[in-house]
Amino acid sequence: MGTQGKGLAVVTGASSGIGKIYADRLAKRGFDLLLVARRKQRLEQLSQELQQKHGVKAEILVADLGNSADLERVSKALASDERITLLVNNAGVGELKPTTAISLDAVNSLIDVNNKAITHLTLAVLPNFTKRNSGTIINIGSILSFFALPMSTVYSATKAFLAIFTIGLRDELKDTDVKVQLVLPAATETEIWELSGIPVAALDPKTVMTAEHCVDAALAGLDKGETITYPSVENFGVFEEFDAARGKLFVAGQNGKPASRYNLTK
């Protein structure tokens, strides 16, 4: 299991941060690359660097995944390319403000990039992956996928969608050789902090992981067969307890009568 073997890896949000490191690490493993992001100059520079450093092919596709026309163009490109063996859905946006302080445009952007784009691109590659019964999808969520701070409500909600979408897809594909991994980073040193309204310098340095460590841990988890990876969580049993409780709660809800605590029989 993992990323062994050649093929074409697609990395979204590849021009900086976690996406840029994924591109480097996958190129090092022998993957050719299709790099997707908005900033053409950065993509061109990264493409040249990776080709010279690792001897792989690195194509670029300039697109804003929050734009419907661009998303449709990228989706069609991915659906028609049977070389693709791995997709890293890394592109994302953040907005860390109280819900009443976020504009509707910002809310739409969060949903369009963090949810709509990831869903569309995943559905674009799945037919070819399932047809040949191989392929890997890596979705980058957040430690806030299962938790909301007073300033992260909308952002957390988009990451919760991504988490449940990925977990459900993993379970749908459990009897196939198509692999799905949900990566849940905590605070990671990337540009998203500045763009979301909180400088990374405002965070406790002890809680901030480098993008290199985050990606290397995530790929090590993939190699180990993990389908859910928390790079910063030392005791994974904490999540296993949470996940087990989630399952128990679902089973407990399979009841056609109101719970007795509501005293509706009186």
MARBA-274382 format. One record per residue (C-alpha): residue number from 1; residue in three letters; chain; y, x, z. Coordinates in pm, whole numbers, plus 50000, padded with zeros to 5 digits. Layout:
# MARBA-274382
pos->NUM | code->ALA | unit->A | Y->Y | X->X | Z->Z
...
***
This chain:
# MARBA-274382
pos->1 | code->MET | unit->A | Y->50000 | X->50000 | Z->50000
pos->2 | code->GLY | unit->A | Y->50361 | X->50107 | Z->49967
pos->3 | code->THR | unit->A | Y->50548 | X->50256 | Z->49675
pos->4 | code->GLN | unit->A | Y->50280 | X->50486 | Z->49537
pos->5 | code->GLY | unit->A | Y->50265 | X->50494 | Z->49160
pos->6 | code->LYS | unit->A | Y->50523 | X->50505 | Z->48884
pos->7 | code->GLY | unit->A | Y->50720 | X->50221 | Z->48736
pos->8 | code->LEU | unit->A | Y->51075 | X->50092 | Z->48721
pos->9 | code->ALA | unit->A | Y->51249 | X->50018 | Z->49050
pos->10 | code->VAL | unit->A | Y->51551 | X->49789 | Z->49054
pos->11 | code->VAL | unit->A | Y->51804 | X->49852 | Z->49331
pos->12 | code->THR | unit->A | Y->52097 | X->49614 | Z->49379
pos->13 | code->GLY | unit->A | Y->52410 | X->49725 | Z->49559
pos->14 | code->ALA | unit->A | Y->52311 | X->50074 | Z->49449
pos->15 | code->SER | unit->A | Y->52655 | X->50234 | Z->49433
pos->16 | code->SER | unit->A | Y->52681 | X->50312 | Z->49806
pos->17 | code->GLY | unit->A | Y->52520 | X->50290 | Z->50148
pos->18 | code->ILE | unit->A | Y->52163 | X->50171 | Z->50188
pos->19 | code->GLY | unit->A | Y->52123 | X->50096 | Z->49817
pos->20 | code->LYS | unit->A | Y->52229 | X->50446 | Z->49715
pos->21 | code->ILE | unit->A | Y->51979 | X->50601 | Z->49956
pos->22 | code->TYR | unit->A | Y->51700 | X->50372 | Z->49832
pos->23 | code->ALA | unit->A | Y->51778 | X->50487 | Z->49476
pos->24 | code->ASP | unit->A | Y->51749 | X->50851 | Z->49579
pos->25 | code->ARG | unit->A | Y->51429 | X->50808 | Z->49778
pos->26 | code->LEU | unit->A | Y->51257 | X->50600 | Z->49509
pos->27 | code->ALA | unit->A | Y->51357 | X->50850 | Z->49241
pos->28 | code->LYS | unit->A | Y->51208 | X->51123 | Z->49458
pos->29 | code->ARG | unit->A | Y->50884 | X->50925 | Z->49464
pos->30 | code->GLY | unit->A | Y->50879 | X->50922 | Z->49084
pos->31 | code->PHE | unit->A | Y->51024 | X->50581 | Z->49001
pos->32 | code->ASP | unit->A | Y->51253 | X->50532 | Z->48706
pos->33 | code->LEU | unit->A | Y->51552 | X->50327 | Z->48814
pos->34 | code->LEU | unit->A | Y->51768 | X->50034 | Z->48714
pos->35 | code->LEU | unit->A | Y->52079 | X->50054 | Z->48929
pos->36 | code->VAL | unit->A | Y->52283 | X->49735 | Z->48974
pos->37 | code->ALA | unit->A | Y->52630 | X->49717 | Z->49128
pos->38 | code->ARG | unit->A | Y->52991 | X->49628 | Z->49051
pos->39 | code->ARG | unit->A | Y->53142 | X->49976 | Z->49035
pos->40 | code->LYS | unit->A | Y->53066 | X->50133 | Z->48697
pos->41 | code->GLN | unit->A | Y->53204 | X->50479 | Z->48772
pos->42 | code->ARG | unit->A | Y->52998 | X->50516 | Z->49086
pos->43 | code->LEU | unit->A | Y->52685 | X->50393 | Z->48910
pos->44 | code->GLU | unit->A | Y->52733 | X->50637 | Z->48623
pos->45 | code->GLN | unit->A | Y->52781 | X->50925 | Z->48864
pos->46 | code->LEU | unit->A | Y->52476 | X->50827 | Z->49069
pos->47 | code->SER | unit->A | Y->52267 | X->50787 | Z->48755
pos->48 | code->GLN | unit->A | Y->52353 | X->51138 | Z->48640
pos->49 | code->GLU | unit->A | Y->52285 | X->51286 | Z->48984
pos->50 | code->LEU | unit->A | Y->51943 | X->51123 | Z->49015
pos->51 | code->GLN | unit->A | Y->51832 | X->51217 | Z->48667
pos->52 | code->GLN | unit->A | Y->51930 | X->51579 | Z->48723
pos->53 | code->LYS | unit->A | Y->51790 | X->51596 | Z->49076
pos->54 | code->HIS | unit->A | Y->51460 | X->51414 | Z->49028
pos->55 | code->GLY | unit->A | Y->51395 | X->51418 | Z->48652
pos->56 | code->VAL | unit->A | Y->51367 | X->51039 | Z->48626
pos->57 | code->LYS | unit->A | Y->51539 | X->50789 | Z->48402
pos->58 | code->ALA | unit->A | Y->51819 | X->50598 | Z->48572
pos->59 | code->GLU | unit->A | Y->51972 | X->50308 | Z->48381
pos->60 | code->ILE | unit->A | Y->52272 | X->50116 | Z->48508
pos->61 | code->LEU | unit->A | Y->52367 | X->49750 | Z->48493
pos->62 | code->VAL | unit->A | Y->52723 | X->49673 | Z->48600
pos->63 | code->ALA | unit->A | Y->52743 | X->49326 | Z->48753
pos->64 | code->ASP | unit->A | Y->52897 | X->49125 | Z->49033
pos->65 | code->LEU | unit->A | Y->52605 | X->48927 | Z->49173
pos->66 | code->GLY | unit->A | Y->52847 | X->48682 | Z->49329
pos->67 | code->ASN | unit->A | Y->52955 | X->48580 | Z->48980
pos->68 | code->SER | unit->A | Y->52730 | X->48314 | Z->48824
pos->69 | code->ALA | unit->A | Y->52750 | X->48453 | Z->48472
pos->70 | code->ASP | unit->A | Y->52674 | X->48807 | Z->48588
pos->71 | code->LEU | unit->A | Y->52387 | X->48685 | Z->48803
pos->72 | code->GLU | unit->A | Y->52236 | X->48495 | Z->48510
pos->73 | code->ARG | unit->A | Y->52269 | X->48805 | Z->48291
pos->74 | code->VAL | unit->A | Y->52094 | X->49026 | Z->48547
pos->75 | code->SER | unit->A | Y->51825 | X->48766 | Z->48613
pos->76 | code->LYS | unit->A | Y->51744 | X->48744 | Z->48242
pos->77 | code->ALA | unit->A | Y->51732 | X->49124 | Z->48214
pos->78 | code->LEU | unit->A | Y->51486 | X->49147 | Z->48504
pos->79 | code->ALA | unit->A | Y->51270 | X->48860 | Z->48384
pos->80 | code->SER | unit->A | Y->51228 | X->49016 | Z->48041
pos->81 | code->ASP | unit->A | Y->51148 | X->49370 | Z->48160
pos->82 | code->GLU | unit->A | Y->50778 | X->49416 | Z->48228
pos->83 | code->ARG | unit->A | Y->50833 | X->49777 | Z->48335
pos->84 | code->ILE | unit->A | Y->50968 | X->49660 | Z->48671
pos->85 | code->THR | unit->A | Y->50726 | X->49725 | Z->48957
pos->86 | code->LEU | unit->A | Y->50966 | X->49718 | Z->49254
pos->87 | code->LEU | unit->A | Y->51279 | X->49523 | Z->49344
pos->88 | code->VAL | unit->A | Y->51512 | X->49615 | Z->49630
pos->89 | code->ASN | unit->A | Y->51742 | X->49320 | Z->49701
pos->90 | code->ASN | unit->A | Y->52001 | X->49518 | Z->49890
pos->91 | code->ALA | unit->A | Y->52336 | X->49384 | Z->49763
pos->92 | code->GLY | unit->A | Y->52513 | X->49188 | Z->50031
pos->93 | code->VAL | unit->A | Y->52853 | X->49100 | Z->50171
pos->94 | code->GLY | unit->A | Y->52971 | X->49054 | Z->50527
pos->95 | code->GLU | unit->A | Y->53248 | X->48861 | Z->50696
pos->96 | code->LEU | unit->A | Y->53268 | X->48900 | Z->51073
pos->97 | code->LYS | unit->A | Y->53515 | X->48640 | Z->51196
pos->98 | code->PRO | unit->A | Y->53499 | X->48315 | Z->51392
pos->99 | code->THR | unit->A | Y->53382 | X->48036 | Z->51163
pos->100 | code->THR | unit->A | Y->53718 | X->47856 | Z->51172
pos->101 | code->ALA | unit->A | Y->53890 | X->48178 | Z->51055
pos->102 | code->ILE | unit->A | Y->53676 | X->48225 | Z->50743
pos->103 | code->SER | unit->A | Y->53804 | X->48083 | Z->50416
pos->104 | code->LEU | unit->A | Y->53581 | X->47864 | Z->50200
pos->105 | code->ASP | unit->A | Y->53602 | X->48130 | Z->49929
pos->106 | code->ALA | unit->A | Y->53459 | X->48385 | Z->50172
pos->107 | code->VAL | unit->A | Y->53184 | X->48143 | Z->50276
pos->108 | code->ASN | unit->A | Y->53093 | X->48083 | Z->49912
pos->109 | code->SER | unit->A | Y->53083 | X->48458 | Z->49850
pos->110 | code->LEU | unit->A | Y->52847 | X->48510 | Z->50144
pos->111 | code->ILE | unit->A | Y->52612 | X->48240 | Z->50018
pos->112 | code->ASP | unit->A | Y->52632 | X->48347 | Z->49654
pos->113 | code->VAL | unit->A | Y->52549 | X->48713 | Z->49719
pos->114 | code->ASN | unit->A | Y->52335 | X->48702 | Z->50033
pos->115 | code->ASN | unit->A | Y->52129 | X->48396 | Z->49933
pos->116 | code->LYS | unit->A | Y->52167 | X->48275 | Z->49577
pos->117 | code->ALA | unit->A | Y->52152 | X->48619 | Z->49413
pos->118 | code->ILE | unit->A | Y->51851 | X->48736 | Z->49612
pos->119 | code->THR | unit->A | Y->51664 | X->48414 | Z->49540
pos->120 | code->HIS | unit->A | Y->51741 | X->48425 | Z->49168
pos->121 | code->LEU | unit->A | Y->51646 | X->48791 | Z->49126
pos->122 | code->THR | unit->A | Y->51326 | X->48746 | Z->49323
pos->123 | code->LEU | unit->A | Y->51229 | X->48450 | Z->49105
pos->124 | code->ALA | unit->A | Y->51313 | X->48657 | Z->48797
pos->125 | code->VAL | unit->A | Y->51056 | X->48929 | Z->48874
pos->126 | code->LEU | unit->A | Y->50785 | X->48716 | Z->49035
pos->127 | code->PRO | unit->A | Y->50624 | X->48579 | Z->48717
pos->128 | code->ASN | unit->A | Y->50549 | X->48929 | Z->48585
pos->129 | code->PHE | unit->A | Y->50441 | X->49050 | Z->48929
pos->130 | code->THR | unit->A | Y->50199 | X->48763 | Z->48980
pos->131 | code->LYS | unit->A | Y->50070 | X->48780 | Z->48623
pos->132 | code->ARG | unit->A | Y->49957 | X->49139 | Z->48666
pos->133 | code->ASN | unit->A | Y->49891 | X->49097 | Z->49042
pos->134 | code->SER | unit->A | Y->50103 | X->49393 | Z->49149
pos->135 | code->GLY | unit->A | Y->50460 | X->49466 | Z->49246
pos->136 | code->THR | unit->A | Y->50680 | X->49505 | Z->49553
pos->137 | code->ILE | unit->A | Y->50984 | X->49308 | Z->49669
pos->138 | code->ILE | unit->A | Y->51200 | X->49454 | Z->49946
pos->139 | code->ASN | unit->A | Y->51468 | X->49226 | Z->50091
pos->140 | code->ILE | unit->A | Y->51733 | X->49374 | Z->50317
pos->141 | code->GLY | unit->A | Y->51815 | X->49132 | Z->50595
pos->142 | code->SER | unit->A | Y->51977 | X->49211 | Z->50928
pos->143 | code->ILE | unit->A | Y->51905 | X->49219 | Z->51298
pos->144 | code->LEU | unit->A | Y->52138 | X->48916 | Z->51288
pos->145 | code->SER | unit->A | Y->51882 | X->48727 | Z->51079
pos->146 | code->PHE | unit->A | Y->51755 | X->48577 | Z->51406
pos->147 | code->PHE | unit->A | Y->52069 | X->48593 | Z->51618
pos->148 | code->ALA | unit->A | Y->52434 | X->48487 | Z->51589
pos->149 | code->LEU | unit->A | Y->52732 | X->48642 | Z->51761
pos->150 | code->PRO | unit->A | Y->53050 | X->48433 | Z->51799
pos->151 | code->MET | unit->A | Y->53198 | X->48625 | Z->51505
pos->152 | code->SER | unit->A | Y->52885 | X->48634 | Z->51286
pos->153 | code->THR | unit->A | Y->52784 | X->48268 | Z->51261
pos->154 | code->VAL | unit->A | Y->52812 | X->48227 | Z->50884
pos->155 | code->TYR | unit->A | Y->52689 | X->48580 | Z->50807
pos->156 | code->SER | unit->A | Y->52393 | X->48533 | Z->51043
pos->157 | code->ALA | unit->A | Y->52312 | X->48201 | Z->50880
pos->158 | code->THR | unit->A | Y->52293 | X->48363 | Z->50536
pos->159 | code->LYS | unit->A | Y->52069 | X->48637 | Z->50672
pos->160 | code->ALA | unit->A | Y->51851 | X->48376 | Z->50845
pos->161 | code->PHE | unit->A | Y->51796 | X->48210 | Z->50507
pos->162 | code->LEU | unit->A | Y->51697 | X->48546 | Z->50360
pos->163 | code->ALA | unit->A | Y->51455 | X->48614 | Z->50644
pos->164 | code->ILE | unit->A | Y->51275 | X->48279 | Z->50622
pos->165 | code->PHE | unit->A | Y->51270 | X->48297 | Z->50242
pos->166 | code->THR | unit->A | Y->51108 | X->48641 | Z->50259
pos->167 | code->ILE | unit->A | Y->50857 | X->48549 | Z->50530
pos->168 | code->GLY | unit->A | Y->50758 | X->48233 | Z->50346
pos->169 | code->LEU | unit->A | Y->50719 | X->48421 | Z->50019
pos->170 | code->ARG | unit->A | Y->50509 | X->48684 | Z->50192
pos->171 | code->ASP | unit->A | Y->50276 | X->48415 | Z->50322
pos->172 | code->GLU | unit->A | Y->50253 | X->48250 | Z->49979
pos->173 | code->LEU | unit->A | Y->50145 | X->48583 | Z->49829
pos->174 | code->LYS | unit->A | Y->49914 | X->48697 | Z->50109
pos->175 | code->ASP | unit->A | Y->49600 | X->48670 | Z->49893
pos->176 | code->THR | unit->A | Y->49752 | X->48872 | Z->49610
pos->177 | code->ASP | unit->A | Y->49846 | X->49236 | Z->49561
pos->178 | code->VAL | unit->A | Y->50215 | X->49150 | Z->49532
pos->179 | code->LYS | unit->A | Y->50381 | X->49296 | Z->49840
pos->180 | code->VAL | unit->A | Y->50687 | X->49161 | Z->50019
pos->181 | code->GLN | unit->A | Y->50880 | X->49341 | Z->50292
pos->182 | code->LEU | unit->A | Y->51167 | X->49214 | Z->50506
pos->183 | code->VAL | unit->A | Y->51383 | X->49497 | Z->50640
pos->184 | code->LEU | unit->A | Y->51604 | X->49411 | Z->50939
pos->185 | code->PRO | unit->A | Y->51854 | X->49690 | Z->51010
pos->186 | code->ALA | unit->A | Y->52081 | X->49690 | Z->51311
pos->187 | code->ALA | unit->A | Y->52426 | X->49851 | Z->51283
pos->188 | code->THR | unit->A | Y->52407 | X->50098 | Z->50995
pos->189 | code->GLU | unit->A | Y->52679 | X->50337 | Z->50883
pos->190 | code->THR | unit->A | Y->52786 | X->50183 | Z->50551
pos->191 | code->GLU | unit->A | Y->53102 | X->50052 | Z->50387
pos->192 | code->ILE | unit->A | Y->53015 | X->49691 | Z->50471
pos->193 | code->TRP | unit->A | Y->53172 | X->49729 | Z->50815
pos->194 | code->GLU | unit->A | Y->53516 | X->49810 | Z->50680
pos->195 | code->LEU | unit->A | Y->53486 | X->49531 | Z->50423
pos->196 | code->SER | unit->A | Y->53372 | X->49276 | Z->50682
pos->197 | code->GLY | unit->A | Y->53673 | X->49336 | Z->50905
pos->198 | code->ILE | unit->A | Y->53535 | X->49564 | Z->51175
pos->199 | code->PRO | unit->A | Y->53555 | X->49944 | Z->51131
pos->200 | code->VAL | unit->A | Y->53234 | X->50126 | Z->51213
pos->201 | code->ALA | unit->A | Y->53439 | X->50351 | Z->51442
pos->202 | code->ALA | unit->A | Y->53484 | X->50051 | Z->51673
pos->203 | code->LEU | unit->A | Y->53110 | X->50043 | Z->51745
pos->204 | code->ASP | unit->A | Y->52925 | X->50241 | Z->52010
pos->205 | code->PRO | unit->A | Y->52802 | X->50549 | Z->51818
pos->206 | code->LYS | unit->A | Y->52470 | X->50528 | Z->52003
pos->207 | code->THR | unit->A | Y->52399 | X->50194 | Z->51834
pos->208 | code->VAL | unit->A | Y->52481 | X->50303 | Z->51477
pos->209 | code->MET | unit->A | Y->52206 | X->50438 | Z->51250
pos->210 | code->THR | unit->A | Y->52267 | X->50643 | Z->50938
pos->211 | code->ALA | unit->A | Y->52176 | X->50485 | Z->50607
pos->212 | code->GLU | unit->A | Y->51934 | X->50773 | Z->50547
pos->213 | code->HIS | unit->A | Y->51741 | X->50706 | Z->50868
pos->214 | code->CYS | unit->A | Y->51738 | X->50333 | Z->50800
pos->215 | code->VAL | unit->A | Y->51591 | X->50368 | Z->50450
pos->216 | code->ASP | unit->A | Y->51346 | X->50640 | Z->50545
pos->217 | code->ALA | unit->A | Y->51216 | X->50429 | Z->50832
pos->218 | code->ALA | unit->A | Y->51191 | X->50121 | Z->50609
pos->219 | code->LEU | unit->A | Y->50993 | X->50308 | Z->50343
pos->220 | code->ALA | unit->A | Y->50768 | X->50458 | Z->50609
pos->221 | code->GLY | unit->A | Y->50707 | X->50104 | Z->50733
pos->222 | code->LEU | unit->A | Y->50624 | X->49990 | Z->50381
pos->223 | code->ASP | unit->A | Y->50378 | X->50276 | Z->50345
pos->224 | code->LYS | unit->A | Y->50215 | X->50165 | Z->50672
pos->225 | code->GLY | unit->A | Y->50172 | X->49813 | Z->50536
pos->226 | code->GLU | unit->A | Y->50448 | X->49648 | Z->50738
pos->227 | code->THR | unit->A | Y->50580 | X->49321 | Z->50601
pos->228 | code->ILE | unit->A | Y->50859 | X->49303 | Z->50859
pos->229 | code->THR | unit->A | Y->51040 | X->49623 | Z->50952
pos->230 | code->TYR | unit->A | Y->51295 | X->49669 | Z->51229
pos->231 | code->PRO | unit->A | Y->51401 | X->50033 | Z->51184
pos->232 | code->SER | unit->A | Y->51579 | X->50051 | Z->51522
pos->233 | code->VAL | unit->A | Y->51337 | X->49857 | Z->51745
pos->234 | code->GLU | unit->A | Y->51118 | X->50094 | Z->51945
pos->235 | code->ASN | unit->A | Y->50889 | X->49829 | Z->52096
pos->236 | code->PHE | unit->A | Y->50780 | X->49611 | Z->51803
pos->237 | code->GLY | unit->A | Y->50587 | X->49397 | Z->52051
pos->238 | code->VAL | unit->A | Y->50918 | X->49228 | Z->52134
pos->239 | code->PHE | unit->A | Y->50931 | X->49085 | Z->51782
pos->240 | code->GLU | unit->A | Y->50560 | X->49000 | Z->51786
pos->241 | code->GLU | unit->A | Y->50616 | X->48791 | Z->52099
pos->242 | code->PHE | unit->A | Y->50910 | X->48617 | Z->51933
pos->243 | code->ASP | unit->A | Y->50709 | X->48552 | Z->51617
pos->244 | code->ALA | unit->A | Y->50417 | X->48414 | Z->51816
pos->245 | code->ALA | unit->A | Y->50652 | X->48181 | Z->52004
pos->246 | code->ARG | unit->A | Y->50798 | X->48067 | Z->51672
pos->247 | code->GLY | unit->A | Y->50448 | X->47968 | Z->51558
pos->248 | code->LYS | unit->A | Y->50372 | X->47790 | Z->51885
pos->249 | code->LEU | unit->A | Y->50695 | X->47593 | Z->51859
pos->250 | code->PHE | unit->A | Y->50603 | X->47475 | Z->51511
pos->251 | code->VAL | unit->A | Y->50259 | X->47362 | Z->51629
pos->252 | code->ALA | unit->A | Y->50411 | X->47190 | Z->51933
pos->253 | code->GLY | unit->A | Y->50638 | X->46991 | Z->51703
pos->254 | code->GLN | unit->A | Y->50349 | X->46827 | Z->51518
pos->255 | code->ASN | unit->A | Y->50372 | X->46510 | Z->51723
pos->256 | code->GLY | unit->A | Y->50458 | X->46160 | Z->51604
pos->257 | code->LYS | unit->A | Y->50593 | X->46048 | Z->51941
pos->258 | code->PRO | unit->A | Y->50919 | X->46142 | Z->52117
pos->259 | code->ALA | unit->A | Y->50875 | X->46391 | Z->52400
pos->260 | code->SER | unit->A | Y->50823 | X->46231 | Z->52743
pos->261 | code->ARG | unit->A | Y->51139 | X->46392 | Z->52882
pos->262 | code->TYR | unit->A | Y->51346 | X->46139 | Z->52687
pos->263 | code->ASN | unit->A | Y->51194 | X->45850 | Z->52886
pos->264 | code->LEU | unit->A | Y->51191 | X->45614 | Z->52586
pos->265 | code->THR | unit->A | Y->50895 | X->45420 | Z->52726
pos->266 | code->LYS | unit->A | Y->51101 | X->45276 | Z->53007
***
